[in-house]
Amino acid sequence: MGAVLLSPFYILLNIYLFFRISTWFATLSPLLAGYPFIVPFLVCGTLFALTPLFGAFGRGRFRTVTKRISNYWLGILMYALIFLMIADLGRLIDWLANGRQAASFRTPVWRIIGAAIIGATAAVTLYGICHASCIKTVRYDTVIHKQCSHPPIRIALVADLHLGWNAGVRQMQKVCAAISRMKPDLVVFAGDIFDNEFDSIERPDEIAAMIRSIRSTYGSYACWGNHDVEELIFAGFTFKHSKTDNLQMCRFLEKADIRLLEDETILIDGAFYLSGRLDASSKEKSGVVRLTPDELTSGLDHTKPILVIDHQPSELRELADAGVDLALSGHTHDGQLFPGNLTTRIGWMNSRGKLVLDNMTSIVTSGAGVWGPAMRVGTDSEVVEITVRFEGLRGGR
């Protein structure tokens, strides 16, 4: 329903963009203002604008191609509109400040402005595409103040791989290489391993083998994210969904030697707990109500460190009050595309990085993959290396 309601808005934005571009072409040459050029241009533009529709409801190779084009197109559209609206805002300010009619769209100055908008859009797009495939390693240290004689552990935290349309074998080679260089004791996949449709993954067995080859002391663990469910997505909206325990996704995790924790807790090496939560969207998607933080930690020995994997960092205060020592999350992508990273920092207590909340540390990663537009601007694709030390009680706790 959301996609249906917003579709007129999307259509108007595309019309606005194509009108401005065609007007700019007209300033370059009268030949570019005629039907022999404008009609093919509008046909091509319409096809690009319709790629989200083709990608959602198409079939076979056609669907794959149009889905990937649509992911690029959404990013291009976003930045083209931002730059164009900045130019139009400047034109409006000039009109208000000088009390005269603003310059016509067909004046020579718009040749320069139009070229600058197209150049800036192309530059940001190319940068965003290339930057999204670069994997950065980020390191954090944290101390858990509990009577635990266990030596320090190194955790590799990965989230938001979104395997499928935007991420495949080449991206996973970089991710797995970065994890292996850490020589981790524990590997944690904090949700959104998949991009909703398992069949969109090319060579999944090869990717599973790569993950299985990662060597760690205590193995690999995961929790589900909101996209780890088979469902049809159109322009960011869900049209259908099935149970979170999708068989193909579960079998992939088995082949990759990843243990899935669904509101479950295990004791590792007799020294510390690791819990994996169902995602906050689980009730909406599958009708399953996840445990509250208090329910999750009830019955545990709270003298031992408690580590929790929770895809969305949405209940940090509740986790801290429930006695959790370290919460590991993803989901936010740190906004993925500027200026989105500014809004996520407003909407989340911890949108990325390390936050100490009473006796709990929250670490949120911006993710190793992307969703929707296949770009990153102003944010990084990353894997996180966390060194956890145990130093006994603090202040008589």
Secondary structure in CASP SS format (residue, H / E / C, confidence):
PFRMAT SS
TARGET T0000
AUTHOR 0000-0000-0000
METHOD secondary structure of the structure
MODEL  1
M C 1.00
G H 1.00
A H 1.00
V H 1.00
L H 1.00
L H 1.00
S H 1.00
P H 1.00
F H 1.00
Y H 1.00
I H 1.00
L H 1.00
L H 1.00
N H 1.00
I H 1.00
Y H 1.00
L H 1.00
F H 1.00
F H 1.00
R H 1.00
I H 1.00
S H 1.00
T H 1.00
W H 1.00
F H 1.00
A H 1.00
T H 1.00
L H 1.00
S C 1.00
P H 1.00
L H 1.00
L H 1.00
A H 1.00
G C 1.00
Y H 1.00
P H 1.00
F H 1.00
I H 1.00
V H 1.00
P H 1.00
F H 1.00
L H 1.00
V H 1.00
C H 1.00
G H 1.00
T H 1.00
L H 1.00
F H 1.00
A H 1.00
L C 1.00
T H 1.00
P H 1.00
L H 1.00
F H 1.00
G H 1.00
A H 1.00
F H 1.00
G C 1.00
R C 1.00
G H 1.00
R H 1.00
F H 1.00
R H 1.00
T H 1.00
V H 1.00
T H 1.00
K H 1.00
R H 1.00
I H 1.00
S H 1.00
N H 1.00
Y H 1.00
W H 1.00
L H 1.00
G H 1.00
I H 1.00
L H 1.00
M H 1.00
Y H 1.00
A H 1.00
L H 1.00
I H 1.00
F H 1.00
L H 1.00
M H 1.00
I H 1.00
A H 1.00
D H 1.00
L H 1.00
G H 1.00
R H 1.00
L H 1.00
I H 1.00
D H 1.00
W H 1.00
L H 1.00
A H 1.00
N H 1.00
G C 1.00
R C 1.00
Q C 1.00
A C 1.00
A C 1.00
S C 1.00
F C 1.00
R C 1.00
T C 1.00
P C 1.00
V H 1.00
W H 1.00
R H 1.00
I H 1.00
I H 1.00
G H 1.00
A H 1.00
A H 1.00
I H 1.00
I H 1.00
G H 1.00
A H 1.00
T H 1.00
A H 1.00
A H 1.00
V H 1.00
T H 1.00
L H 1.00
Y H 1.00
G H 1.00
I H 1.00
C H 1.00
H H 1.00
A H 1.00
S C 1.00
C C 1.00
I E 1.00
K E 1.00
T E 1.00
V E 1.00
R E 1.00
Y E 1.00
D E 1.00
T E 1.00
V E 1.00
I E 1.00
H C 1.00
K C 1.00
Q C 1.00
C C 1.00
S C 1.00
H C 1.00
P C 1.00
P C 1.00
I E 1.00
R E 1.00
I E 1.00
A E 1.00
L E 1.00
V E 1.00
A C 1.00
D C 1.00
L C 1.00
H C 1.00
L E 1.00
G C 1.00
W C 1.00
N C 1.00
A C 1.00
G C 1.00
V H 1.00
R H 1.00
Q H 1.00
M H 1.00
Q H 1.00
K H 1.00
V H 1.00
C H 1.00
A H 1.00
A H 1.00
I H 1.00
S H 1.00
R H 1.00
M H 1.00
K C 1.00
P C 1.00
D C 1.00
L E 1.00
V E 1.00
V E 1.00
F E 1.00
A E 1.00
G C 1.00
D C 1.00
I C 1.00
F E 1.00
D C 1.00
N C 1.00
E C 1.00
F H 1.00
D H 1.00
S H 1.00
I C 1.00
E C 1.00
R C 1.00
P H 1.00
D H 1.00
E H 1.00
I H 1.00
A H 1.00
A H 1.00
M H 1.00
I H 1.00
R H 1.00
S C 1.00
I C 1.00
R C 1.00
S C 1.00
T C 1.00
Y C 1.00
G C 1.00
S E 1.00
Y E 1.00
A E 1.00
C E 1.00
W C 1.00
G C 1.00
N C 1.00
H C 1.00
D C 1.00
V C 1.00
E C 1.00
E E 1.00
L E 1.00
I E 1.00
F E 1.00
A C 1.00
G C 1.00
F E 1.00
T E 1.00
F E 1.00
K E 1.00
H E 1.00
S C 1.00
K C 1.00
T C 1.00
D C 1.00
N C 1.00
L H 1.00
Q H 1.00
M H 1.00
C H 1.00
R H 1.00
F H 1.00
L H 1.00
E H 1.00
K H 1.00
A C 1.00
D C 1.00
I E 1.00
R E 1.00
L E 1.00
L C 1.00
E C 1.00
D C 1.00
E E 1.00
T E 1.00
I E 1.00
L E 1.00
I E 1.00
D C 1.00
G C 1.00
A C 1.00
F E 1.00
Y E 1.00
L E 1.00
S E 1.00
G E 1.00
R C 1.00
L C 1.00
D C 1.00
A C 1.00
S C 1.00
S H 1.00
K H 1.00
E H 1.00
K H 1.00
S H 1.00
G C 1.00
V C 1.00
V C 1.00
R C 1.00
L C 1.00
T C 1.00
P H 1.00
D H 1.00
E H 1.00
L H 1.00
T H 1.00
S C 1.00
G C 1.00
L C 1.00
D C 1.00
H C 1.00
T C 1.00
K C 1.00
P C 1.00
I E 1.00
L E 1.00
V E 1.00
I E 1.00
D C 1.00
H C 1.00
Q C 1.00
P C 1.00
S C 1.00
E C 1.00
L H 1.00
R H 1.00
E H 1.00
L H 1.00
A H 1.00
D H 1.00
A C 1.00
G C 1.00
V C 1.00
D C 1.00
L E 1.00
A E 1.00
L E 1.00
S E 1.00
G C 1.00
H C 1.00
T C 1.00
H H 1.00
D H 1.00
G H 1.00
Q C 1.00
L E 1.00
F C 1.00
P C 1.00
G H 1.00
N H 1.00
L H 1.00
T H 1.00
T H 1.00
R H 1.00
I H 1.00
G H 1.00
W C 1.00
M C 1.00
N C 1.00
S C 1.00
R C 1.00
G E 1.00
K E 1.00
L E 1.00
V E 1.00
L E 1.00
D C 1.00
N C 1.00
M E 1.00
T E 1.00
S E 1.00
I E 1.00
V E 1.00
T C 1.00
S C 1.00
G C 1.00
A C 1.00
G C 1.00
V C 1.00
W C 1.00
G C 1.00
P C 1.00
A C 1.00
M C 1.00
R C 1.00
V E 1.00
G C 1.00
T C 1.00
D C 1.00
S E 1.00
E E 1.00
V E 1.00
V E 1.00
E E 1.00
I E 1.00
T E 1.00
V E 1.00
R E 1.00
F E 1.00
E C 1.00
G C 1.00
L C 1.00
R C 1.00
G C 1.00
G C 1.00
R C 1.00
END
